[in-house]
Amino acid sequence: MADVDHYLRTLYEGRPSVSMSKEKRIFALKQALGTFVPSDQSEGIRISCRQYDQYSEETFVIETTDCLRMPFRMLLPHTPAKGEPIVLALHGHGTGATEALEAGSSHRGFAKRLVKQGCIVVLPELIGFGARKKSSDEAENNSCFSIASELLLYGKTLAGLRVCETLHLVNWLNTHPQFMKSSIGVFGFSGGGLIALLLAATDERIQATVLSGFGAMIKDSVLARRHCLDNYIPGLLTIGEMPELLALIAPRPLFIESGDQDMLFPSSSVQEATKQENVMVHLFKGLHEVNGEESIPWLIKQLQERGEGNGYI
């Protein structure tokens, strides 16, 4: 067994990524995620609308790629913050998008907290969760393994499909008269943090990013224990370890929060990944969960400042 460990360690230590330029790294990352053709149908169809004390919730469905249709919620504050900042709220593993609205879940209701502070929140149901599981996985928590393993046989990845669908939402927002002047940020938790990182790295329209419960070195997270298959992107470590991947977002602002008892993405490793990067970091007492005490106000402030450049005062 020792020679197996040595072989894999040699592969890790011999990674050729350190000399790669930012442009080549982004290109290689897009290639690694797989090719998905966005739908030419850009209209979101509104399904329902509900009113709450501080915000309204509109439910839409939008065609994203081929025959896939993604449902998403749009949370609209009754009293918008200055600049009407928009935040894409990307949930992690669990029951789906509803967890980002539930204070009692590991997500700590971060989507609802954002809208109550004046943000327009776009909350998609990422493929593989909730109503978007494969029919054969009805009894499972998610369809990540079955979808990811099948996509790999076509040279595609589940992370790439989720990025493609989320990018389509950005396209929709940028062409919608009501939202096209607003600055757009992303808040991703856990597996949603991976998609937030990949989205911000490959699309400069994302003007500020929060990664929660994510951002540790790959060697200390994905390689250190068995993770969900949606984390495994062919060739990723030849493109970069976490410091190089985080650097793809620069010079746009980035905030990472991490619980000191997070066993999936250890906070000590988050510190290692960010020590040479210009990244805001909040290490809090907690588990693998959203905190939001510093990250949410920070994100709103960053988007408001960038919204001012679009004509807001």
C-alpha positions as CSV (number, residue, x, y, z in Angstrom):
1,M,0.0,0.0,0.0
2,A,2.9,2.4,0.7
3,D,3.9,2.5,-2.9
4,V,0.3,3.5,-3.9
5,D,0.5,6.4,-1.4
6,H,3.9,7.4,-2.8
7,Y,2.7,7.3,-6.4
8,L,-0.3,9.5,-5.7
9,R,1.8,11.9,-3.6
10,T,4.3,12.1,-6.5
11,L,1.4,13.0,-8.9
12,Y,0.3,15.8,-6.5
13,E,3.8,17.2,-6.0
14,G,4.5,17.0,-9.7
15,R,1.6,19.2,-10.8
16,P,2.6,21.4,-13.7
17,S,0.1,24.2,-12.9
18,V,2.3,26.7,-11.2
19,S,3.7,28.3,-14.3
20,M,0.3,28.6,-16.1
21,S,-1.0,32.1,-16.9
22,K,-4.4,33.2,-15.7
23,E,-5.8,33.2,-19.2
24,K,-4.6,29.6,-19.9
25,R,-5.9,28.5,-16.5
26,I,-9.4,29.8,-17.2
27,F,-9.4,28.3,-20.6
28,A,-8.3,24.9,-19.2
29,L,-10.9,25.1,-16.5
30,K,-13.7,25.7,-19.0
31,Q,-12.5,22.7,-21.0
32,A,-12.3,20.5,-17.9
33,L,-15.9,21.3,-17.0
34,G,-17.2,20.0,-20.3
35,T,-19.1,21.6,-23.1
36,F,-22.7,22.6,-22.7
37,V,-24.7,24.6,-25.2
38,P,-26.9,27.2,-23.5
39,S,-30.5,27.3,-24.7
40,D,-31.5,30.1,-27.0
41,Q,-34.7,30.5,-25.0
42,S,-34.0,33.3,-22.6
43,E,-37.5,33.9,-21.2
44,G,-38.2,32.9,-17.7
45,I,-41.8,31.8,-17.2
46,R,-43.4,33.0,-14.0
47,I,-45.3,30.2,-12.2
48,S,-46.4,31.8,-8.9
49,C,-46.1,34.7,-6.6
50,R,-46.4,34.9,-2.8
51,Q,-46.3,37.8,-0.5
52,Y,-44.5,38.0,2.9
53,D,-44.0,40.7,5.4
54,Q,-40.7,42.0,4.1
55,Y,-40.5,40.5,0.6
56,S,-42.3,38.7,-2.2
57,E,-41.3,35.4,-3.6
58,E,-41.8,34.7,-7.4
59,T,-41.3,31.3,-8.8
60,F,-40.0,30.9,-12.3
61,V,-38.8,28.2,-14.7
62,I,-36.3,28.7,-17.4
63,E,-34.9,26.5,-20.2
64,T,-31.1,26.2,-19.7
65,T,-29.6,23.7,-22.1
66,D,-31.1,21.2,-24.5
67,C,-34.4,20.1,-22.9
68,L,-33.4,21.0,-19.3
69,R,-35.7,23.4,-17.4
70,M,-34.5,24.9,-14.1
71,P,-36.9,26.2,-11.5
72,F,-35.7,29.2,-9.5
73,R,-37.1,31.6,-6.9
74,M,-36.7,35.3,-7.0
75,L,-37.0,37.0,-3.7
76,L,-37.8,40.7,-4.0
77,P,-37.5,43.0,-1.0
78,H,-40.3,45.4,-0.3
79,T,-37.5,47.9,0.7
80,P,-34.6,47.4,-1.6
81,A,-31.0,48.3,-0.5
82,K,-29.3,51.2,-2.3
83,G,-28.4,50.1,-5.9
84,E,-30.8,47.0,-5.7
85,P,-27.9,44.5,-5.5
86,I,-28.6,41.0,-6.9
87,V,-27.3,37.9,-5.2
88,L,-27.3,34.4,-6.7
89,A,-27.9,32.1,-3.7
90,L,-26.3,28.7,-4.4
91,H,-27.3,26.0,-2.0
92,G,-25.3,23.0,-0.9
93,H,-26.1,19.3,-0.3
94,G,-29.4,18.6,1.4
95,T,-33.0,18.7,0.4
96,G,-32.4,21.5,-2.2
97,A,-33.0,25.2,-2.5
98,T,-35.5,25.3,0.4
99,E,-32.7,24.8,2.8
100,A,-31.3,28.3,1.9
101,L,-34.6,29.6,3.4
102,E,-34.6,27.6,6.6
103,A,-32.9,29.0,9.6
104,G,-32.7,25.6,11.3
105,S,-30.6,24.0,8.5
106,S,-26.9,24.2,8.0
107,H,-27.6,26.9,5.5
108,R,-29.0,29.1,8.3
109,G,-31.6,30.6,5.9
110,F,-28.9,32.7,4.2
111,A,-31.1,33.5,1.2
112,K,-33.9,34.9,3.4
113,R,-31.4,36.9,5.4
114,L,-30.1,38.5,2.3
115,V,-33.5,39.5,1.0
116,K,-34.5,40.9,4.4
117,Q,-31.4,43.2,4.2
118,G,-32.6,44.6,0.8
119,C,-31.0,42.3,-1.7
120,I,-32.8,40.8,-4.7
121,V,-32.1,37.1,-4.3
122,V,-32.1,34.6,-7.1
123,L,-32.3,31.0,-5.7
124,P,-32.1,28.3,-8.3
125,E,-32.7,24.6,-7.6
126,L,-29.4,23.1,-8.7
127,I,-29.7,19.9,-10.8
128,G,-29.6,16.7,-8.7
129,F,-31.6,18.1,-5.7
130,G,-35.2,18.4,-4.7
131,A,-37.5,18.1,-7.7
132,R,-34.5,17.8,-10.0
133,K,-33.4,14.3,-9.0
134,K,-33.4,11.4,-11.4
135,S,-36.6,9.3,-11.1
136,S,-34.6,6.3,-10.1
137,D,-33.2,8.3,-7.1
138,E,-36.5,9.2,-5.5
139,A,-35.4,7.5,-2.2
140,E,-32.0,9.2,-2.2
141,N,-31.0,12.6,-0.8
142,N,-29.7,13.6,-4.2
143,S,-28.8,12.4,-7.7
144,C,-25.2,13.7,-7.7
145,F,-23.5,10.4,-8.1
146,S,-25.8,9.0,-10.8
147,I,-25.8,12.2,-12.8
148,A,-22.1,12.9,-12.4
149,S,-21.0,9.4,-13.3
150,E,-23.2,9.4,-16.4
151,L,-22.0,12.8,-17.6
152,L,-18.3,11.7,-17.2
153,L,-18.9,9.1,-19.8
154,Y,-19.6,11.9,-22.3
155,G,-16.6,14.0,-21.2
156,K,-18.9,16.3,-19.2
157,T,-19.1,17.1,-15.4
158,L,-22.0,17.8,-13.1
159,A,-20.2,20.9,-11.8
160,G,-20.0,22.1,-15.4
161,L,-23.7,21.6,-16.0
162,R,-24.5,23.5,-12.8
163,V,-22.2,26.3,-13.9
164,C,-23.9,26.4,-17.4
165,E,-27.3,26.6,-15.9
166,T,-26.3,29.3,-13.4
167,L,-24.6,31.3,-16.2
168,H,-27.9,31.2,-18.1
169,L,-29.6,32.9,-15.1
170,V,-26.9,35.6,-15.3
171,N,-27.7,36.1,-19.0
172,W,-31.4,36.4,-18.1
173,L,-30.7,39.0,-15.5
174,N,-28.4,41.0,-17.7
175,T,-31.1,41.3,-20.4
176,H,-34.1,41.9,-18.1
177,P,-35.0,45.6,-18.1
178,Q,-35.7,45.5,-14.4
179,F,-32.3,44.1,-13.4
180,M,-29.8,44.8,-16.1
181,K,-28.3,47.8,-14.3
182,S,-27.9,46.0,-10.9
183,S,-24.6,44.6,-9.8
184,I,-24.6,40.8,-9.4
185,G,-22.8,38.8,-6.6
186,V,-22.9,35.2,-5.6
187,F,-23.1,33.5,-2.2
188,G,-22.4,29.7,-2.3
189,F,-22.5,27.3,0.6
190,S,-20.5,24.0,0.5
191,G,-21.2,22.3,-2.9
192,G,-22.8,25.6,-3.9
193,G,-19.5,27.2,-2.9
194,L,-17.8,25.1,-5.6
195,I,-20.2,26.3,-8.2
196,A,-19.9,29.9,-6.9
197,L,-16.1,29.7,-7.3
198,L,-16.3,28.2,-10.8
199,L,-18.9,30.7,-11.9
200,A,-17.0,33.7,-10.6
201,A,-13.7,32.4,-12.1
202,T,-15.2,32.0,-15.6
203,D,-17.5,35.0,-15.7
204,E,-16.4,38.5,-14.8
205,R,-20.0,39.7,-14.5
206,I,-20.0,38.3,-11.0
207,Q,-18.7,41.3,-9.1
208,A,-18.4,39.9,-5.6
209,T,-18.2,36.4,-4.2
210,V,-18.8,34.7,-0.9
211,L,-17.7,31.1,-0.3
212,S,-19.2,29.6,2.9
213,G,-18.1,26.1,4.1
214,F,-15.7,25.9,1.1
215,G,-12.3,27.0,0.1
216,A,-9.9,24.6,1.8
217,M,-7.0,23.1,-0.1
218,I,-8.0,20.2,-2.3
219,K,-5.4,18.0,-0.7
220,D,-7.1,18.5,2.7
221,S,-10.7,18.2,1.6
222,V,-11.5,16.3,-1.6
223,L,-8.4,14.1,-1.4
224,A,-8.5,13.7,2.4
225,R,-11.9,11.8,2.6
226,R,-14.6,10.5,0.4
227,H,-16.6,13.4,-1.0
228,C,-19.6,13.6,-3.3
229,L,-18.7,12.9,-7.0
230,D,-19.8,16.3,-8.1
231,N,-16.4,17.6,-6.6
232,Y,-14.3,15.6,-9.0
233,I,-13.4,17.4,-12.2
234,P,-10.9,15.7,-14.5
235,G,-7.6,17.4,-14.6
236,L,-8.5,20.0,-12.0
237,L,-5.3,19.6,-10.0
238,T,-3.2,20.2,-13.2
239,I,-5.0,23.5,-13.6
240,G,-4.5,24.6,-10.0
241,E,-4.8,23.9,-6.3
242,M,-7.2,26.1,-4.3
243,P,-4.9,29.2,-4.2
244,E,-4.5,29.3,-8.0
245,L,-8.3,28.7,-8.4
246,L,-9.2,31.5,-6.0
247,A,-6.8,33.8,-7.8
248,L,-8.9,33.5,-11.0
249,I,-11.5,35.7,-9.3
250,A,-9.1,38.6,-8.6
251,P,-9.1,41.5,-8.7
252,R,-12.8,41.2,-7.9
253,P,-13.5,40.9,-4.2
254,L,-13.8,37.5,-2.5
255,F,-14.9,36.6,1.0
256,I,-14.5,33.1,2.6
257,E,-16.1,32.0,5.9
258,S,-15.2,28.8,7.7
259,G,-16.3,27.1,10.9
260,D,-13.5,26.1,13.2
261,Q,-15.0,22.6,13.5
262,D,-15.7,22.1,9.8
263,M,-14.5,18.6,9.1
264,L,-15.3,18.7,5.3
265,F,-13.4,21.8,4.4
266,P,-11.1,22.5,7.5
267,S,-10.6,26.1,8.5
268,S,-6.9,25.6,9.0
269,S,-6.6,24.6,5.4
270,V,-8.7,27.6,4.3
271,Q,-6.1,29.7,6.0
272,E,-3.4,28.0,4.0
273,A,-5.3,28.4,0.7
274,T,-5.8,32.1,1.3
275,K,-2.5,33.2,2.9
276,Q,-1.1,34.6,-0.3
277,E,-4.3,35.8,-1.8
278,N,-6.2,39.1,-1.2
279,V,-9.2,37.5,0.3
280,M,-11.3,38.5,3.3
281,V,-11.6,35.5,5.7
282,H,-13.9,35.0,8.7
283,L,-13.1,32.0,10.9
284,F,-16.0,31.5,13.3
285,K,-16.9,29.0,16.0
286,G,-19.1,26.4,14.3
287,L,-19.4,23.4,12.2
288,H,-19.9,22.9,8.4
289,E,-22.5,25.7,8.2
290,V,-23.2,29.2,7.1
291,N,-22.4,32.0,9.5
292,G,-23.2,35.2,7.6
293,E,-22.5,37.7,10.4
294,E,-19.6,39.3,8.5
295,S,-20.0,37.9,5.0
296,I,-23.6,39.1,4.3
297,P,-23.0,42.8,5.2
298,W,-19.7,42.6,3.3
299,L,-21.3,41.3,0.2
300,I,-24.1,43.9,0.2
301,K,-21.5,46.7,0.7
302,Q,-19.3,45.4,-2.2
303,L,-22.3,45.2,-4.6
304,Q,-23.6,48.6,-3.6
305,E,-20.2,50.2,-4.3
306,R,-20.1,48.6,-7.7
307,G,-23.7,49.5,-8.3
308,E,-22.8,53.1,-7.9
309,G,-20.7,52.7,-11.0
310,N,-23.8,51.8,-12.9
311,G,-25.5,55.1,-12.1
312,Y,-26.7,54.5,-8.6
313,I,-26.0,57.1,-5.9
